[in-house]
Amino acid sequence: MLSLDLPQYSSSSELVQKYRILVVEDEDVIRQMIVLALEEEGYEVVAVSDGRSALAFLQEFDGATGQPSVDLVLLDVMLPQVNGLDICRLLRYHGNTIPILILSAKASETDRVLGLEVGADDYLTKPFSMRELIARCRALIRRQGFSASAPVSFRKYRDLTLYPKECRVLLRGEEVALAPKEYRLLELFMSYPRRVWSREQLIEQVWGGDFLGDTKTVDVHIRWLREKLEDDPSQPEYIVTVRGFGYRFG
């Protein structure tokens, strides 16, 4: 049984008000208690109950960092569909450095070592107190904050990775040759995932306000990009047409 001994910290603390935590736990009571404790401390919390939902959420990423749009993952091991250790492995395999705190009833040294070896940053065994959970969350987020000031080295979505400093794009590990305007379009899209851009906005951002050509130039460059990036350019997964508005990425 978990202990709901909430720490007596101010929920308005600057330390926590900006951070978002993903809780992946299939037991309803435990998940609800964790969410309550974290929200009492001022964290923004997203909670899911199975591994597939967790992976789907973690596909969403911050265009500025190339990382999932959460600051910490609290991850149960025994989950439906995809277990916690496999989620850990997948995140680390794809280069995601988001802090992960495993929550597990498996308390043996072998289990703890395995969790850390597959990429978790910390391991907390059940039953645990909420006071200790909050303390570990604070420590992991603080530790991540010290390394977060490094400049962005890449942006990633699915099998596509863009390296801004090198003006280089890899698709499934293979370099893609892009013309300068194609690269600038893709960089803009990946910097603002899911934002819808009109043709006029893309012209202004990529070609400049003094461009005198036709907006159909955008459609031509989008078609070229799709031919280089998409498995099926007629059914794009990366650069999607939003009818009546323009284009969005992802």
C-alpha atoms as a printed R data frame, in Angstrom:
    type eleno elety resid chain resno      x      y       z
1   ATOM     1    CA   MET     A     1  0.000  0.000   0.000
2   ATOM     2    CA   LEU     A     2  1.218  3.478  -0.817
3   ATOM     3    CA   SER     A     3  1.530  6.183   1.780
4   ATOM     4    CA   LEU     A     4 -0.149  9.468   0.823
5   ATOM     5    CA   ASP     A     5  2.093 11.549   3.084
6   ATOM     6    CA   LEU     A     6  2.221 14.620   0.903
7   ATOM     7    CA   PRO     A     7  5.290 16.805   1.527
8   ATOM     8    CA   GLN     A     8  4.588 20.215   2.972
9   ATOM     9    CA   TYR     A     9  6.016 22.274   0.116
10  ATOM    10    CA   SER     A    10  4.424 25.283  -1.479
11  ATOM    11    CA   SER     A    11  2.668 24.396  -4.731
12  ATOM    12    CA   SER     A    12  3.597 27.814  -6.114
13  ATOM    13    CA   SER     A    13  7.297 27.039  -6.030
14  ATOM    14    CA   GLU     A    14  9.200 28.143  -9.132
15  ATOM    15    CA   LEU     A    15 10.965 24.798  -9.077
16  ATOM    16    CA   VAL     A    16  7.946 22.813 -10.164
17  ATOM    17    CA   GLN     A    17  5.456 25.089 -11.870
18  ATOM    18    CA   LYS     A    18  6.986 24.716 -15.335
19  ATOM    19    CA   TYR     A    19  7.459 20.951 -15.433
20  ATOM    20    CA   ARG     A    20  5.344 18.246 -17.007
21  ATOM    21    CA   ILE     A    21  5.406 14.614 -15.858
22  ATOM    22    CA   LEU     A    22  4.064 11.540 -17.645
23  ATOM    23    CA   VAL     A    23  2.771  8.842 -15.274
24  ATOM    24    CA   VAL     A    24  2.491  5.357 -16.802
25  ATOM    25    CA   GLU     A    25  0.754  3.043 -14.320
26  ATOM    26    CA   ASP     A    26 -1.946  0.436 -14.953
27  ATOM    27    CA   GLU     A    27 -3.298  0.212 -11.380
28  ATOM    28    CA   ASP     A    28 -6.010  2.858 -11.110
29  ATOM    29    CA   VAL     A    29 -5.671  3.595  -7.386
30  ATOM    30    CA   ILE     A    30 -1.877  3.975  -7.514
31  ATOM    31    CA   ARG     A    31 -2.043  6.109 -10.659
32  ATOM    32    CA   GLN     A    32 -4.663  8.433  -9.159
33  ATOM    33    CA   MET     A    33 -2.699  8.823  -5.909
34  ATOM    34    CA   ILE     A    34  0.498  9.663  -7.791
35  ATOM    35    CA   VAL     A    35 -1.314 12.195  -9.987
36  ATOM    36    CA   LEU     A    36 -2.891 13.837  -6.928
37  ATOM    37    CA   ALA     A    37  0.451 14.069  -5.114
38  ATOM    38    CA   LEU     A    38  2.262 15.559  -8.127
39  ATOM    39    CA   GLU     A    39 -0.487 18.063  -8.884
40  ATOM    40    CA   GLU     A    40 -0.470 19.149  -5.229
41  ATOM    41    CA   GLU     A    41  3.190 20.016  -5.755
42  ATOM    42    CA   GLY     A    42  2.376 22.144  -8.815
43  ATOM    43    CA   TYR     A    43  3.461 19.778 -11.575
44  ATOM    44    CA   GLU     A    44  1.476 19.365 -14.771
45  ATOM    45    CA   VAL     A    45  0.641 15.656 -15.034
46  ATOM    46    CA   VAL     A    46 -0.365 13.406 -17.933
47  ATOM    47    CA   ALA     A    47 -1.432  9.886 -16.926
48  ATOM    48    CA   VAL     A    48 -1.894  6.759 -19.071
49  ATOM    49    CA   SER     A    49 -2.556  3.146 -18.127
50  ATOM    50    CA   ASP     A    50 -0.732  1.082 -20.760
51  ATOM    51    CA   GLY     A    51  2.511  0.981 -22.687
52  ATOM    52    CA   ARG     A    52  1.047  1.635 -26.112
53  ATOM    53    CA   SER     A    53 -0.639  4.843 -24.951
54  ATOM    54    CA   ALA     A    54  2.637  5.942 -23.365
55  ATOM    55    CA   LEU     A    55  4.555  5.423 -26.609
56  ATOM    56    CA   ALA     A    56  1.875  7.249 -28.597
57  ATOM    57    CA   PHE     A    57  2.106 10.232 -26.254
58  ATOM    58    CA   LEU     A    58  5.906 10.210 -26.350
59  ATOM    59    CA   GLN     A    59  5.780 10.494 -30.152
60  ATOM    60    CA   GLU     A    60  4.794 14.108 -29.580
61  ATOM    61    CA   PHE     A    61  7.954 16.150 -29.324
62  ATOM    62    CA   ASP     A    62  9.118 19.658 -28.646
63  ATOM    63    CA   GLY     A    63 10.403 21.233 -31.841
64  ATOM    64    CA   ALA     A    64 12.989 23.249 -29.939
65  ATOM    65    CA   THR     A    65 14.665 20.249 -28.326
66  ATOM    66    CA   GLY     A    66 13.834 17.274 -30.500
67  ATOM    67    CA   GLN     A    67 12.717 15.517 -27.307
68  ATOM    68    CA   PRO     A    68  9.325 14.329 -26.030
69  ATOM    69    CA   SER     A    69  7.185 17.137 -24.605
70  ATOM    70    CA   VAL     A    70  7.512 16.003 -20.961
71  ATOM    71    CA   ASP     A    71 10.280 16.573 -18.442
72  ATOM    72    CA   LEU     A    72 10.073 13.256 -16.579
73  ATOM    73    CA   VAL     A    73  8.478  9.816 -17.008
74  ATOM    74    CA   LEU     A    74  7.285  7.739 -14.045
75  ATOM    75    CA   LEU     A    75  7.134  4.249 -15.491
76  ATOM    76    CA   ASP     A    76  5.663  1.057 -14.107
77  ATOM    77    CA   VAL     A    77  7.351 -2.125 -15.362
78  ATOM    78    CA   MET     A    78  4.425 -4.547 -15.623
79  ATOM    79    CA   LEU     A    79  2.179 -2.796 -18.155
80  ATOM    80    CA   PRO     A    80 -0.394 -4.048 -20.669
81  ATOM    81    CA   GLN     A    81  0.636 -4.178 -24.356
82  ATOM    82    CA   VAL     A    82  4.205 -2.845 -24.003
83  ATOM    83    CA   ASN     A    83  6.139 -3.255 -20.752
84  ATOM    84    CA   GLY     A    84  8.107 -0.511 -19.064
85  ATOM    85    CA   LEU     A    85 11.545 -1.960 -19.777
86  ATOM    86    CA   ASP     A    86 10.819 -2.064 -23.519
87  ATOM    87    CA   ILE     A    87  9.627  1.559 -23.419
88  ATOM    88    CA   CYS     A    88 12.905  2.457 -21.714
89  ATOM    89    CA   ARG     A    89 14.934  0.639 -24.354
90  ATOM    90    CA   LEU     A    90 13.050  2.298 -27.218
91  ATOM    91    CA   LEU     A    91 13.496  5.802 -25.840
92  ATOM    92    CA   ARG     A    92 17.222  5.355 -25.304
93  ATOM    93    CA   TYR     A    93 17.691  3.618 -28.675
94  ATOM    94    CA   HIS     A    94 16.210  6.667 -30.411
95  ATOM    95    CA   GLY     A    95 18.462  9.038 -28.472
96  ATOM    96    CA   ASN     A    96 15.846 10.444 -26.077
97  ATOM    97    CA   THR     A    97 17.483 11.573 -22.835
98  ATOM    98    CA   ILE     A    98 14.279 12.326 -20.915
99  ATOM    99    CA   PRO     A    99 14.668 11.266 -17.241
100 ATOM   100    CA   ILE     A   100 12.901  8.004 -16.374
101 ATOM   101    CA   LEU     A   101 11.975  6.843 -12.871
102 ATOM   102    CA   ILE     A   102 10.880  3.205 -12.781
103 ATOM   103    CA   LEU     A   103  8.193  2.243 -10.254
104 ATOM   104    CA   SER     A   104  8.077 -1.498  -9.650
105 ATOM   105    CA   ALA     A   105  7.038 -4.152  -7.160
106 ATOM   106    CA   LYS     A   106 10.115 -6.110  -8.232
107 ATOM   107    CA   ALA     A   107 12.588 -5.327  -5.487
108 ATOM   108    CA   SER     A   108 15.508 -7.702  -6.101
109 ATOM   109    CA   GLU     A   109 18.971 -6.360  -6.871
110 ATOM   110    CA   THR     A   110 18.831 -8.079 -10.270
111 ATOM   111    CA   ASP     A   111 15.598 -6.276 -11.180
112 ATOM   112    CA   ARG     A   112 16.953 -2.886 -10.060
113 ATOM   113    CA   VAL     A   113 20.188 -3.371 -12.000
114 ATOM   114    CA   LEU     A   114 18.274 -4.440 -15.123
115 ATOM   115    CA   GLY     A   115 16.079 -1.350 -14.945
116 ATOM   116    CA   LEU     A   116 19.089  0.934 -14.719
117 ATOM   117    CA   GLU     A   117 20.960 -0.912 -17.459
118 ATOM   118    CA   VAL     A   118 18.150 -0.515 -19.995
119 ATOM   119    CA   GLY     A   119 18.223  3.263 -19.476
120 ATOM   120    CA   ALA     A   120 16.259  4.266 -16.377
121 ATOM   121    CA   ASP     A   121 17.753  7.060 -14.276
122 ATOM   122    CA   ASP     A   122 16.288  5.850 -10.976
123 ATOM   123    CA   TYR     A   123 14.357  2.886  -9.588
124 ATOM   124    CA   LEU     A   124 11.778  3.039  -6.788
125 ATOM   125    CA   THR     A   125 10.229 -0.131  -5.382
126 ATOM   126    CA   LYS     A   126  6.608 -0.497  -4.326
127 ATOM   127    CA   PRO     A   127  5.285  0.193  -1.752
128 ATOM   128    CA   PHE     A   128  6.788  3.676  -1.508
129 ATOM   129    CA   SER     A   129  5.863  6.907   0.222
130 ATOM   130    CA   MET     A   130  4.735  9.925  -1.768
131 ATOM   131    CA   ARG     A   131  7.288 12.017   0.097
132 ATOM   132    CA   GLU     A   132 10.117  9.914  -1.317
133 ATOM   133    CA   LEU     A   133  8.555  9.877  -4.788
134 ATOM   134    CA   ILE     A   134  8.323 13.684  -4.850
135 ATOM   135    CA   ALA     A   135 11.917 14.009  -3.633
136 ATOM   136    CA   ARG     A   136 13.185 11.716  -6.381
137 ATOM   137    CA   CYS     A   137 11.180 13.573  -9.020
138 ATOM   138    CA   ARG     A   138 12.677 16.872  -7.883
139 ATOM   139    CA   ALA     A   139 16.197 15.435  -7.970
140 ATOM   140    CA   LEU     A   140 15.811 14.009 -11.494
141 ATOM   141    CA   ILE     A   141 14.305 17.196 -12.915
142 ATOM   142    CA   ARG     A   142 16.970 19.314 -11.209
143 ATOM   143    CA   ARG     A   143 19.722 17.085 -12.593
144 ATOM   144    CA   GLN     A   144 18.223 17.301 -16.081
145 ATOM   145    CA   GLY     A   145 18.009 21.077 -15.767
146 ATOM   146    CA   PHE     A   146 21.766 21.348 -15.320
147 ATOM   147    CA   SER     A   147 22.344 19.697 -18.705
148 ATOM   148    CA   ALA     A   148 19.418 21.309 -20.547
149 ATOM   149    CA   SER     A   149 21.329 24.471 -21.417
150 ATOM   150    CA   ALA     A   150 23.314 22.704 -24.142
151 ATOM   151    CA   PRO     A   151 22.385 23.938 -27.652
152 ATOM   152    CA   VAL     A   152 20.005 21.872 -29.771
153 ATOM   153    CA   SER     A   153 22.046 19.351 -31.761
154 ATOM   154    CA   PHE     A   154 19.232 17.663 -33.678
155 ATOM   155    CA   ARG     A   155 15.504 17.488 -34.298
156 ATOM   156    CA   LYS     A   156 13.885 14.108 -34.697
157 ATOM   157    CA   TYR     A   157 10.509 12.747 -35.781
158 ATOM   158    CA   ARG     A   158  9.986  9.033 -36.383
159 ATOM   159    CA   ASP     A   159 12.741  7.921 -38.791
160 ATOM   160    CA   LEU     A   160 13.678 11.470 -39.793
161 ATOM   161    CA   THR     A   161 16.510 13.392 -38.100
162 ATOM   162    CA   LEU     A   162 17.641 16.928 -38.912
163 ATOM   163    CA   TYR     A   163 20.966 18.398 -37.747
164 ATOM   164    CA   PRO     A   164 20.647 22.225 -37.847
165 ATOM   165    CA   LYS     A   165 24.337 23.008 -37.391
166 ATOM   166    CA   GLU     A   166 25.321 20.702 -40.244
167 ATOM   167    CA   CYS     A   167 22.336 21.395 -42.530
168 ATOM   168    CA   ARG     A   168 22.041 17.635 -42.827
169 ATOM   169    CA   VAL     A   169 19.037 15.299 -42.908
170 ATOM   170    CA   LEU     A   170 18.975 11.553 -42.289
171 ATOM   171    CA   LEU     A   171 16.103  9.231 -43.135
172 ATOM   172    CA   ARG     A   172 16.449  5.798 -41.466
173 ATOM   173    CA   GLY     A   173 20.131  6.537 -41.048
174 ATOM   174    CA   GLU     A   174 20.689  7.397 -44.716
175 ATOM   175    CA   GLU     A   175 21.559 10.942 -45.753
176 ATOM   176    CA   VAL     A   176 18.966 12.748 -47.879
177 ATOM   177    CA   ALA     A   177 20.196 15.258 -50.472
178 ATOM   178    CA   LEU     A   178 18.048 18.388 -50.218
179 ATOM   179    CA   ALA     A   179 18.239 21.646 -52.136
180 ATOM   180    CA   PRO     A   180 18.628 24.759 -49.914
181 ATOM   181    CA   LYS     A   181 14.952 25.771 -50.095
182 ATOM   182    CA   GLU     A   182 13.838 22.185 -49.445
183 ATOM   183    CA   TYR     A   183 16.066 22.053 -46.378
184 ATOM   184    CA   ARG     A   184 14.802 25.403 -45.049
185 ATOM   185    CA   LEU     A   185 11.203 24.282 -45.517
186 ATOM   186    CA   LEU     A   186 11.834 21.043 -43.644
187 ATOM   187    CA   GLU     A   187 13.721 22.809 -40.853
188 ATOM   188    CA   LEU     A   188 10.831 25.247 -40.416
189 ATOM   189    CA   PHE     A   189  8.282 22.413 -40.323
190 ATOM   190    CA   MET     A   190 10.284 20.390 -37.793
191 ATOM   191    CA   SER     A   191 10.794 23.464 -35.595
192 ATOM   192    CA   TYR     A   192  7.011 23.857 -35.241
193 ATOM   193    CA   PRO     A   193  5.475 20.373 -35.402
194 ATOM   194    CA   ARG     A   194  1.714 20.235 -36.054
195 ATOM   195    CA   ARG     A   195  1.501 23.944 -36.767
196 ATOM   196    CA   VAL     A   196 -0.431 24.696 -39.944
197 ATOM   197    CA   TRP     A   197  1.343 27.034 -42.365
198 ATOM   198    CA   SER     A   198 -0.351 28.837 -45.242
199 ATOM   199    CA   ARG     A   199  1.498 29.129 -48.532
200 ATOM   200    CA   GLU     A   200  1.914 32.873 -47.956
201 ATOM   201    CA   GLN     A   201  3.482 32.254 -44.516
202 ATOM   202    CA   LEU     A   202  5.890 29.693 -45.972
203 ATOM   203    CA   ILE     A   203  6.864 32.113 -48.747
204 ATOM   204    CA   GLU     A   204  7.602 34.825 -46.174
205 ATOM   205    CA   GLN     A   205  9.618 32.508 -43.899
206 ATOM   206    CA   VAL     A   206 11.636 30.647 -46.541
207 ATOM   207    CA   TRP     A   207 11.792 32.845 -49.639
208 ATOM   208    CA   GLY     A   208 11.472 36.262 -47.965
209 ATOM   209    CA   GLY     A   209  8.938 39.063 -48.113
210 ATOM   210    CA   ASP     A   210 10.310 40.432 -51.402
211 ATOM   211    CA   PHE     A   211  9.637 37.192 -53.321
212 ATOM   212    CA   LEU     A   212  7.732 38.003 -56.521
213 ATOM   213    CA   GLY     A   213  6.917 34.495 -57.724
214 ATOM   214    CA   ASP     A   214  3.726 32.464 -57.517
215 ATOM   215    CA   THR     A   215  2.633 30.672 -54.327
216 ATOM   216    CA   LYS     A   216  2.516 27.491 -56.414
217 ATOM   217    CA   THR     A   217  6.289 27.475 -55.886
218 ATOM   218    CA   VAL     A   218  5.517 26.184 -52.390
219 ATOM   219    CA   ASP     A   219  3.469 23.283 -53.771
220 ATOM   220    CA   VAL     A   220  6.297 22.324 -56.114
221 ATOM   221    CA   HIS     A   221  8.889 22.264 -53.314
222 ATOM   222    CA   ILE     A   222  6.522 20.324 -51.042
223 ATOM   223    CA   ARG     A   223  6.091 17.754 -53.795
224 ATOM   224    CA   TRP     A   224  9.865 17.441 -54.175
225 ATOM   225    CA   LEU     A   225 10.288 17.031 -50.427
226 ATOM   226    CA   ARG     A   226  7.631 14.330 -50.295
227 ATOM   227    CA   GLU     A   227  9.282 12.428 -53.119
228 ATOM   228    CA   LYS     A   228 12.499 12.343 -51.084
229 ATOM   229    CA   LEU     A   229 10.994 11.638 -47.647
230 ATOM   230    CA   GLU     A   230  7.730  9.759 -47.979
231 ATOM   231    CA   ASP     A   231  7.274  6.051 -48.629
232 ATOM   232    CA   ASP     A   232  4.158  6.967 -50.588
233 ATOM   233    CA   PRO     A   233  4.165 10.662 -51.631
234 ATOM   234    CA   SER     A   234  0.447 10.439 -52.483
235 ATOM   235    CA   GLN     A   235 -0.310  9.523 -48.853
236 ATOM   236    CA   PRO     A   236  2.236 11.590 -46.898
237 ATOM   237    CA   GLU     A   237  2.975 10.974 -43.211
238 ATOM   238    CA   TYR     A   238  5.523 13.749 -42.627
239 ATOM   239    CA   ILE     A   239  4.227 16.783 -44.542
240 ATOM   240    CA   VAL     A   240  0.429 16.726 -44.558
241 ATOM   241    CA   THR     A   241 -1.951 18.892 -46.582
242 ATOM   242    CA   VAL     A   242 -4.598 20.666 -44.501
243 ATOM   243    CA   ARG     A   243 -7.211 21.427 -47.118
244 ATOM   244    CA   GLY     A   244 -8.230 25.062 -47.306
245 ATOM   245    CA   PHE     A   245 -5.382 26.152 -45.020
246 ATOM   246    CA   GLY     A   246 -1.958 24.914 -46.100
247 ATOM   247    CA   TYR     A   247  0.514 22.361 -44.738
248 ATOM   248    CA   ARG     A   248  1.624 20.945 -41.397
249 ATOM   249    CA   PHE     A   249  4.376 18.599 -40.246
250 ATOM   250    CA   GLY     A   250  3.497 15.363 -38.441
